[in-house]
């Protein structure tokens, strides 16, 4: 189907600085961050949903403290928690501005933890992964302190955050924990290789262009065409023994095919998978709840998935 009218309206209304970022492959990381900050300054910040308590936290990371937030529904103690990893191509810091963690806290009725990780190219792979793994351990310890013996932890992320969520699940399997009850991957970056149809189809790149994706990978991995599964989860030797997964893709997303290929590999490895494609949607559509109906629908479904997985 064509690009949805609501998505077209959102794209037409974005500040000029966001439009300038379309040529990110010609920029330095510093210039890209400056444009992003300019765009955020021109945009109305998303309002926090009613009925949430927000706690600023610090997590002990492998190279120092990591800033983060806990979103907790008021008056409701949940046994488990969700670690949500923001996107931004490994380069742009998205955890402080994304509306997704707070929205998921409402739709799931569960505690959501969001933590900033070290950014590329100053800190290349595996720095961000190790920070996310530290955040997973912190979330697990915190959940167990709230409900000893009952707490469970889920993980999720979007775009580069989807990559890091998948890689953190792989790392947890290789390192014998912590246990993860569900991984939710939204429009995930799963491989540096760029030979999929959606990467090459000029009609698909409404927000994330192939050149931009290549640039983000270059910042994260340098010149290495790394086949390490912790960098490119789609290239992992085996996906057996991983937690159940929800994989969300968007029709107008250059990452669509690699996300669906990852879902297929998970399924073939014996991992229960719920794969959902949102037709007419571009990359990053879940960042616009209240403006794009499909974003609200997707976040409502993810909330239900998380809630069901986290119930003791």
Buried (B, 14 or more C-beta within 10 A) or exposed (E): EEBBEBBBEBBEEBBEBBEBBEBBBEBEBEEBBEBBEBBBEEBEEBEBBEEBEEEEBEBEBEEEEBBBBBBBBEEEEBBBBBBBBBBBBBBBBBBEBBBBBBBBBBBBBBBBBBBBBBBBBEBBBBBBBBBBBBBBBBBBEBBBEBBEEEBBBBBBBBBBBBBBBBBBBBBBBEEEEBEBBBBBBBBBBBBBBBEBEBBEBEEBBBBBBBBBBEBBBBBBBEEBEBEBBBBBBBBBEEBEEBBBBBBBBBBBBBBBBBBBBBBBBBBEBEBEBBBBBBEBBBBBBBBBBEBBEBBBBBBBBBBEBBBEBBEE
